[in-house]
Amino acid sequence: MILSDAGKMVEKWYLKIENKFPGVKCHDFVIMPNHYHFLIEILPYHSCLIVGVDPRVRPNLSKIIQWFKTMTSNEYICMVNEKGWRRFNNRLWQKSFDDRIMRGYEIDRYKIYIENNPKNWKEKWR
């Protein structure tokens, strides 16, 4: 999948999640023309011993996604004004998001799904 400028912007903010939220590990991802798939791991307390971070406070997935959507929406709006990106109606992202809690044995299956998503997309939308 070759990313548009908007896709590259989404990728940039995804890769900043770990810096914004200590105790979060970003894994495989794919950005598609009208959706994305991310694997985000919220690490256990004992692995979150970072100077200045309370190990009892775990990141909340809703807060992470809210931050991501806010940052990407704000930058997209700037690019509409500065670079003439296509405008969007009402909101850039849907209100909610679909999440799944995965056990260790399921992760490889989702990694394969993410890896194959662009190929499956092209076959579906020919």
Helices and strands as residue ranges (DSSP letters): H 5-15, H 17-20, E 24-31, E 36-42, G 45-47, H 61-83, H 104-124
